[in-house]
Amino acid sequence: MNDVITTHHLTKTYGPRTVVDDLELRVPQGCVYGFLGPNGSGKSTTMKMLLSLARPSRGEITLLGRPMNRETRPALLREIGSLVEAPPGYAHLTGRENMVIVQRMLGLSDRQVSRAVATVRLQEHMDKLVRAYSLGMKQRLGIAMALAREPRLLILDEPTNGLDPAGIEEIRGLLVSLAEDGVTVMVSSHLLDEIDRMASVLGILGRGRLVFQGTRAELFDRSTPDLLVDTPEPGRALALGVPAVRSERGLRLSGLGDDDTAALVRRLVGADVPVHGVRRVQQSLEEVFMDLTGREGLL
Ligand SMILES: Nc1ncnc2c1ncn2[C@@H]1O[C@H](COP(=O)(O)OP(=O)(O)OP(=O)(O)O)[C@@H](O)[C@H]1O
């Protein structure tokens, strides 16, 4: 599978602060790539660098198989649709007038514009002022603007921000169907659940660094399942200073490898705490993310 986005040592510093740190992104063709991270972890800055809206302090970007540089930039950007700030568009114009501006700017055909509008299902609202649109309609108009050029790559920064569950569901369905048609979609969010339900590949940022990249299954492979210790006397185990929380049948511990598990069992048995069983259970996706991002409040 070809990668549509690759970066090498991609870094952004603001003064003494490194906000994007040595990223090696690999975004495969035709997937929804979920770019996740807590607020302030560097998602927007990364996407802006991919779109030449911010200049990298260091590193290289390759898009659609071509290195991004002064010569290739104009042609590459023509093939990329994006939504990176709050919904674009002039509020005092209608949806249609906004689309005409995009059409003229990019030299698009009527067919391209009407297809994009139909894809986001805004046909019936094109003669309303954008000011009167709901947030979801504004986001859909923004996506129509990004789609009209029939991009091979879509880069969307938090496109579901502020939408209600029905609006989120609608955007999610739209992005998945675009990917099925071969468009590569990179979409950022700080909402784990939302990304998990649409992305087939995940990139997770924590404090500017890529802490994980791969499929959901690979993510679970990397995590250490929690340990459940069945004991009728969890209080005595906790009194020993064992780093556990109480669970239904005893105790639950996170992040314990095999050696630590053996040491724990020895310690409990040595202290005469009855151990009826020791099992592993998979962490929830939330817990895996929390561990990776340093529990910075990813939802
Ligand atoms: N122009 C700038 N000058 C200085 N610092 C900046 C600038 N732009 C972003 N930052 C800082 O870089 C860090 C990363 O910001 P960024 O917006 O990329 O994060 P994010 O993951 O997209 O977060 P959010 O979900 O809140 O948008 C933040 O600490 C932010 O304050």
Ligand as a Chemical Component Dictionary entry (heavy atoms), coordinates in Angstrom:
data_LIG
# 
_chem_comp.id                   LIG 
_chem_comp.type                 NON-POLYMER 
_chem_comp.pdbx_formal_charge   0 
_chem_comp.three_letter_code    LIG 
# 
loop_
_chem_comp_atom.comp_id 
_chem_comp_atom.atom_id 
_chem_comp_atom.alt_atom_id 
_chem_comp_atom.type_symbol 
_chem_comp_atom.charge 
_chem_comp_atom.model_Cartn_x 
_chem_comp_atom.model_Cartn_y 
_chem_comp_atom.model_Cartn_z 
_chem_comp_atom.pdbx_ordinal 
LIG N1  N1  N 0 1.675  30.510 16.522 1  
LIG C1  C1  C 0 2.016  29.955 17.689 2  
LIG N2  N2  N 0 2.903  30.522 18.504 3  
LIG C2  C2  C 0 3.268  29.941 19.686 4  
LIG N3  N3  N 0 2.764  28.761 20.137 5  
LIG C3  C3  C 0 1.869  28.150 19.367 6  
LIG C4  C4  C 0 1.432  28.695 18.104 7  
LIG N4  N4  N 0 0.528  27.849 17.562 8  
LIG C5  C5  C 0 0.391  26.821 18.437 9  
LIG N5  N5  N 0 1.185  27.011 19.518 10 
LIG C6  C6  C 0 1.314  26.100 20.679 11 
LIG O1  O1  O 0 1.652  24.829 20.195 12 
LIG C7  C7  C 0 1.031  23.810 20.974 13 
LIG C8  C8  C 0 0.288  22.862 20.053 14 
LIG O2  O2  O 0 -0.833 23.536 19.549 15 
LIG P1  P1  P 0 -1.828 22.883 18.486 16 
LIG O3  O3  O 0 -2.905 23.871 18.216 17 
LIG O4  O4  O 0 -1.051 22.365 17.344 18 
LIG O5  O5  O 0 -2.389 21.650 19.318 19 
LIG P2  P2  P 0 -3.665 20.769 19.048 20 
LIG O6  O6  O 0 -3.258 19.378 19.376 21 
LIG O7  O7  O 0 -4.202 21.024 17.696 22 
LIG O8  O8  O 0 -4.646 21.262 20.137 23 
LIG P3  P3  P 0 -6.182 21.692 20.032 24 
LIG O9  O9  O 0 -6.951 20.408 19.986 25 
LIG O10 O10 O 0 -6.376 22.432 21.309 26 
LIG O11 O11 O 0 -6.316 22.549 18.818 27 
LIG C9  C9  C 0 0.127  24.520 21.970 28 
LIG O12 O12 O 0 0.773  24.552 23.217 29 
LIG C10 C10 C 0 -0.012 25.916 21.400 30 
LIG O13 O13 O 0 -0.148 26.842 22.452 31 
# 
loop_
_chem_comp_bond.comp_id 
_chem_comp_bond.atom_id_1 
_chem_comp_bond.atom_id_2 
_chem_comp_bond.value_order 
_chem_comp_bond.pdbx_ordinal 
LIG N1  C1  SING 1  
LIG C1  N2  SING 2  
LIG C1  C4  DOUB 3  
LIG N2  C2  DOUB 4  
LIG C2  N3  SING 5  
LIG N3  C3  DOUB 6  
LIG C3  C4  SING 7  
LIG C3  N5  SING 8  
LIG C4  N4  SING 9  
LIG N4  C5  DOUB 10 
LIG C5  N5  SING 11 
LIG N5  C6  SING 12 
LIG C6  O1  SING 13 
LIG C6  C10 SING 14 
LIG O1  C7  SING 15 
LIG C7  C8  SING 16 
LIG C7  C9  SING 17 
LIG C8  O2  SING 18 
LIG O2  P1  SING 19 
LIG P1  O3  DOUB 20 
LIG P1  O4  SING 21 
LIG P1  O5  SING 22 
LIG O5  P2  SING 23 
LIG P2  O6  DOUB 24 
LIG P2  O7  SING 25 
LIG P2  O8  SING 26 
LIG O8  P3  SING 27 
LIG P3  O9  DOUB 28 
LIG P3  O10 SING 29 
LIG P3  O11 SING 30 
LIG C9  O12 SING 31 
LIG C9  C10 SING 32 
LIG C10 O13 SING 33 
# 
